[in-house]
Amino acid sequence: MILTKIIPLGFLVTGVFLLTQVILPFVSFEIWQFGQKYENAILISPNSRQDSQVLGVSVQNKDNFPIFYSTLKRETESPYQEFILTVPKLKIKDALVKVDSNDLSKSLTHLPGSALPGEKGNVFISGHSALNRSLSLKVALFASLSDLKKGDEIIVDAASAKFKYQVVNFRVVDPTDLSVINPPDDQGRYISLMTCVPPGLNFKRLIVLGKMM
């Protein structure tokens, strides 16, 4: 008799827990997005270059998941195959980033053909997000990107050089918007960190833009 009461209660508790894990991140992100729009901080100056002019980059579905896929080749081969990313505010330390990679399954990836750390242009890095933030540092490093604020540091170690960037803006776009690959101007040295939002879902993409200090 007691067992027949405990089992349904267990299912109920489990269902409420799972539902909470899905709803809370979604609601939290929507509140964050509203706050950013209210502060006019989520807007980036319009870029005159259009999506169609990002030659060599397309959006492809991989396991029903739209990703940026680049066939861009750099004139001079990168002197290294990976570099290290640190974001102190998010407790991301010494995360491995594969250079010129389209494979997001094993690590953070640097979009093939985008700027290398320290170069003019936009160092474009992609990573997964997750519903459960407690697992984010192991499973999806970019789950808490929305916790960043303007002025926070992004640090890159490439070969024997260290580059520091400062968060300057945010942008939320459709998964097919390739314009975010372009830097805001032709002279600056930028870095972009991209992930799916709301956390664990792939409705939109959040891009955190940093500029070299």
C-alpha positions as CSV (number, residue, x, y, z in Angstrom):
1,M,0.0,0.0,0.0
2,I,2.8,2.4,1.0
3,L,4.8,1.4,-2.1
4,T,1.9,2.2,-4.4
5,K,1.9,5.7,-3.0
6,I,5.6,6.2,-3.0
7,I,6.1,5.2,-6.7
8,P,3.7,7.8,-8.2
9,L,5.1,10.4,-5.8
10,G,8.6,9.6,-7.0
11,F,7.5,10.0,-10.6
12,L,5.9,13.3,-9.8
13,V,9.0,14.6,-8.1
14,T,11.2,13.5,-10.9
15,G,8.8,15.1,-13.5
16,V,8.8,18.4,-11.6
17,F,12.6,18.3,-11.3
18,L,13.1,17.7,-15.0
19,L,10.5,20.3,-16.0
20,T,12.3,22.8,-13.8
21,Q,15.6,22.0,-15.4
22,V,14.1,22.9,-18.8
23,I,11.9,25.9,-17.9
24,L,14.2,27.8,-15.5
25,P,17.1,28.2,-18.0
26,F,14.7,29.3,-20.7
27,V,13.0,31.9,-18.4
28,S,16.3,33.0,-17.1
29,F,17.6,33.7,-20.6
30,E,14.5,35.5,-21.6
31,I,14.8,37.8,-18.6
32,W,18.5,38.4,-19.4
33,Q,17.7,39.2,-23.1
34,F,14.9,41.6,-22.0
35,G,17.4,43.4,-19.7
36,Q,20.0,43.7,-22.4
37,K,17.5,45.2,-24.8
38,Y,16.3,47.6,-22.2
39,E,19.9,48.8,-21.6
40,N,20.5,48.9,-25.4
41,A,23.6,46.8,-24.8
42,I,22.6,43.9,-27.0
43,L,22.8,45.9,-30.2
44,I,25.9,46.0,-32.4
45,S,26.4,48.7,-35.0
46,P,25.1,47.5,-38.4
47,N,27.7,45.9,-40.6
48,S,27.6,46.9,-44.2
49,R,28.7,43.4,-45.4
50,Q,25.8,41.0,-46.0
51,D,25.5,37.3,-45.2
52,S,26.0,36.3,-48.8
53,Q,29.4,38.0,-48.8
54,V,30.8,35.6,-46.2
55,L,32.3,33.5,-49.0
56,G,33.2,29.9,-48.1
57,V,31.0,29.7,-45.1
58,S,27.6,28.0,-45.0
59,V,25.1,26.7,-42.5
60,Q,24.8,22.9,-42.5
61,N,22.7,20.5,-40.5
62,K,24.6,17.9,-38.5
63,D,22.4,15.5,-36.6
64,N,19.5,18.0,-37.0
65,F,21.7,20.7,-35.5
66,P,22.6,23.8,-37.7
67,I,26.3,24.7,-37.6
68,F,28.5,27.2,-39.3
69,Y,30.7,25.2,-41.8
70,S,33.7,26.8,-43.3
71,T,35.8,25.8,-46.3
72,L,37.9,29.0,-46.0
73,K,41.7,28.5,-46.5
74,R,44.2,30.9,-45.1
75,E,47.0,32.1,-47.3
76,T,49.6,31.1,-44.7
77,E,49.0,28.0,-42.7
78,S,48.6,28.5,-38.9
79,P,51.8,28.0,-37.0
80,Y,49.8,26.1,-34.3
81,Q,46.9,23.6,-34.3
82,E,45.3,24.8,-31.1
83,F,45.3,27.5,-28.5
84,I,44.0,28.1,-25.0
85,L,41.0,30.1,-23.9
86,T,40.5,31.5,-20.4
87,V,37.4,33.4,-19.2
88,P,37.9,34.2,-15.5
89,K,34.3,35.5,-14.9
90,L,32.9,32.1,-16.0
91,K,35.6,30.0,-14.3
92,I,36.7,28.7,-17.7
93,K,40.5,28.1,-17.4
94,D,42.8,26.7,-20.1
95,A,40.1,25.5,-22.4
96,L,41.4,23.9,-25.6
97,V,40.4,25.5,-28.9
98,K,41.0,23.6,-32.1
99,V,42.3,25.9,-34.9
100,D,40.4,25.8,-38.2
101,S,38.0,23.1,-37.1
102,N,34.3,22.4,-37.9
103,D,34.0,19.6,-35.3
104,L,32.3,20.8,-32.2
105,S,32.0,17.3,-30.7
106,K,35.3,17.2,-28.9
107,S,36.3,20.8,-28.0
108,L,35.7,24.5,-28.6
109,T,36.3,25.3,-32.2
110,H,37.9,28.2,-34.1
111,L,36.1,28.8,-37.4
112,P,38.4,27.9,-40.3
113,G,39.7,31.0,-42.0
114,S,38.7,33.4,-39.3
115,A,41.4,35.6,-37.7
116,L,44.0,34.0,-35.5
117,P,44.6,35.4,-32.0
118,G,46.2,38.8,-32.2
119,E,45.4,39.4,-35.8
120,K,43.2,42.1,-37.3
121,G,39.7,40.7,-37.8
122,N,37.5,38.4,-35.7
123,V,38.7,35.3,-33.9
124,F,35.5,33.3,-34.1
125,I,35.0,30.5,-31.5
126,S,32.0,28.2,-31.0
127,G,31.0,26.0,-28.1
128,H,28.0,24.1,-26.8
129,S,25.7,25.2,-24.0
130,A,23.7,23.0,-21.6
131,L,20.5,23.0,-19.5
132,N,22.4,22.0,-16.3
133,R,25.0,24.6,-15.5
134,S,26.6,22.4,-12.9
135,L,27.8,20.2,-15.8
136,S,28.7,23.1,-18.0
137,L,32.4,23.2,-17.2
138,K,32.7,19.5,-18.2
139,V,30.1,19.1,-21.0
140,A,29.4,22.5,-22.4
141,L,31.8,25.3,-21.6
142,F,29.7,28.1,-23.0
143,A,26.5,27.4,-21.0
144,S,26.9,30.5,-18.9
145,L,28.1,33.0,-21.6
146,S,25.1,35.3,-20.8
147,D,26.7,35.8,-17.3
148,L,29.4,38.0,-18.9
149,K,29.2,41.7,-18.7
150,K,30.9,44.6,-20.6
151,G,34.4,44.9,-19.4
152,D,35.0,41.3,-18.5
153,E,38.2,39.7,-19.7
154,I,38.7,37.0,-22.3
155,I,42.3,35.7,-22.4
156,V,43.9,33.7,-25.2
157,D,47.3,31.9,-25.0
158,A,48.5,31.0,-28.5
159,A,52.0,29.5,-28.9
160,S,54.2,31.7,-26.6
161,A,52.0,34.8,-26.8
162,K,49.1,36.0,-24.6
163,F,46.3,38.2,-25.8
164,K,43.7,39.9,-23.7
165,Y,40.3,41.0,-25.0
166,Q,37.6,42.9,-23.2
167,V,33.9,42.2,-23.7
168,V,32.3,45.1,-25.5
169,N,28.9,43.9,-26.7
170,F,26.4,41.0,-27.2
171,R,24.2,39.9,-30.0
172,V,21.4,37.3,-30.3
173,V,20.7,36.1,-33.9
174,D,19.1,33.3,-35.9
175,P,21.2,30.2,-36.4
176,T,21.6,31.0,-40.0
177,D,22.9,34.6,-39.6
178,L,26.4,34.5,-41.0
179,S,27.0,38.2,-40.6
180,V,28.3,37.7,-37.0
181,I,31.4,36.2,-38.5
182,N,32.5,39.6,-39.7
183,P,34.3,42.0,-37.3
184,P,32.5,45.3,-36.7
185,D,35.3,47.2,-38.6
186,D,38.3,46.5,-40.7
187,Q,41.0,47.8,-38.3
188,G,40.2,46.3,-34.9
189,R,41.2,43.0,-33.4
190,Y,38.1,41.2,-32.1
191,I,37.1,37.9,-30.6
192,S,33.6,36.3,-30.8
193,L,32.3,33.5,-28.5
194,M,29.2,31.9,-29.9
195,T,26.8,29.3,-28.3
196,C,23.2,28.2,-28.5
197,V,20.4,29.9,-26.5
198,P,18.3,29.4,-24.5
199,P,20.8,27.1,-22.8
200,G,20.6,23.5,-24.1
201,L,18.3,24.5,-27.0
202,N,19.2,25.8,-30.4
203,F,16.5,28.4,-31.2
204,K,19.0,31.3,-31.4
205,R,22.7,32.0,-31.1
206,L,24.3,34.3,-28.6
207,I,27.5,36.0,-29.6
208,V,29.7,37.7,-27.1
209,L,32.0,40.2,-28.8
210,G,35.4,41.2,-27.3
211,K,38.0,43.7,-28.5
212,M,41.7,43.3,-27.8
213,M,43.0,45.5,-25.0
